Amino acid sequence: MERSAARGLFLRLAEGCLKMEWDSFLRPCVGRMQAYQPGLREEQIRELVSGAEIYKLSSNESPLPPFPEALVAMSEALGRLNEYPEGSSHRLRAALAEHYGVAPEQILVGNGTNELLTLIAEACLEPGDNVVYGWPSFVVYRYSAQLLGAEYREVALGTNGAFDLDALLERIDRRTKIVYICSPNNPTGVCVSATALDDFLRRVPRQVLVVFDAAYDEFVTCGFGGAAVLAAGGATVTPTTAAPAPNAAARGIAIHAAAPPAPAPAAPLAYFDGTRPFVVLKTFSKAYALAGIRVGFGFAPKPLVEAVERVREPFNVNTVAQAAAIASLAGGDELERRCALNAAGRERLEAGFAELGLKFFPSQANFVWVEVPDAEHAFDQLLRRGIIVRPFPAGGGLRVGVGDAAGVNRTLEVFRELFGGSQ
Ligand SMILES: Cc1ncc(COP(=O)(O)O)c(C=O)c1O
């Protein structure tokens, strides 16, 4: 055996022994977990894209910078970084309470909604418990259950791309502690309807905590999945009426953009009364364009807020983040202006996909799920042309973020190049 080959073998054996040794230290449920995979960043593909403008449309971020008021507040806060943050985020809670008309003691704040999901799981779950949610959806529901040694039950979405609340009810049993509802759902962008949620809340057992993840709620502009009429340059376009892909249900997802009457989407805050086990989670990461500073918030009954206070880190929301969030809430009509821009870009994307004969879920979020013949190949081809999206090969689709006007133009240009004439 050559020296280098022998050395390679030795290193692999040593690594294997080290891993076995470490496995005995780690909790088995942690050994089974996977690290979160963020979307690709611009610098990771710069070499691949010779000279072309790069559009990062893979992480559902805002294409715009933080609100002007937030930028000022953040730079002022920098001078106070010698001190620890205000530990209970008192001023931020007060601002959220006033803004949403909810009592301060019913408000959760965390280092992103991500942290709040983990904290709620830590407060509620024990090994042997289970959580139920639709799939595909936000992977942190799975991770937070795994972390606590709880079972996670993933239920295929309805053919309209929304959570199938009846199917979720069927998977609930004695050991179910949490049901997550993501609406608009990441990655399909479709909302659950108010009537479906009414019915679900009437039937869900009282001992089950319902966590309504409304991370994209600000972007909702109209009826849910199937809100069919899209304006494109003054023209009226109906999304593709093609039947769902033949094996789509087996893959846990189906495209159904035919235009049923659009039921009103569930407005989650209308269901929050502070007594029933119902939590609404929201974030400053998306519509407020503060993903990099990490602030999530939510509304929960007081006993759950108190439990989260016990399990959270002492200073979980930093000084700059608190200042940015407070200033953003006072940002006047900037939020509406940006959400209108997002809706216009989303409609243009969807109209473009419809013209190409591509199937997609009419979205209420800042991204659109579109089905393509080979998601991995399409992802790669888009990447080489400077468009970073998120592929979901198992579901046969791509999640395409709504960029700024230039981003939407370029995305459509590349989609036309790749898919024009091939459908
Ligand atoms: C559905 C959903 N919930 C929660 C989050 C987490 O948001 P945050 O940035 O506040 O942690 C995301 C992030 O992409 C998301 O898609």
The ligand as an SDF file (V2000), in Angstrom:
LIG
                    3D

 16 16  0  0  0  0  0  0  0  0999 V2000
  -42.2250   29.5480    8.9660 C   0  0  0  0  0  0  0  0  0  0  0  0
  -41.0680   30.1640    9.6620 C   0  0  0  0  0  0  0  0  0  0  0  0
  -41.1300   30.3340   10.9910 N   0  0  0  0  0  0  0  0  0  0  0  0
  -40.1180   30.8720   11.6510 C   0  0  0  0  0  0  0  0  0  0  0  0
  -38.9690   31.2720   11.0120 C   0  0  0  0  0  0  0  0  0  0  0  0
  -37.8320   31.8170   11.8200 C   0  0  0  0  0  0  0  0  0  0  0  0
  -37.7700   33.1800   11.7690 O   0  0  0  0  0  0  0  0  0  0  0  0
  -36.7010   33.9830   12.6160 P   0  0  0  0  0  0  0  0  0  0  0  0
  -35.7920   34.6190   11.6400 O   0  0  0  0  0  0  0  0  0  0  0  0
  -37.5140   34.9660   13.3920 O   0  0  0  0  0  0  0  0  0  0  0  0
  -36.0040   33.0130   13.5170 O   0  0  0  0  0  0  0  0  0  0  0  0
  -38.8560   31.1140    9.6460 C   0  0  0  0  0  0  0  0  0  0  0  0
  -37.6260   31.5100    8.9560 C   0  0  0  0  0  0  0  0  0  0  0  0
  -37.4060   31.3830    7.8020 O   0  0  0  0  0  0  0  0  0  0  0  0
  -39.9320   30.5370    8.9490 C   0  0  0  0  0  0  0  0  0  0  0  0
  -39.8770   30.3280    7.6370 O   0  0  0  0  0  0  0  0  0  0  0  0
  1  2  1  0
  2  3  1  0
  2 15  2  0
  3  4  2  0
  4  5  1  0
  5  6  1  0
  5 12  2  0
  6  7  1  0
  7  8  1  0
  8  9  2  0
  8 10  1  0
  8 11  1  0
 12 13  1  0
 12 15  1  0
 13 14  2  0
 15 16  1  0
M  END
$$$$
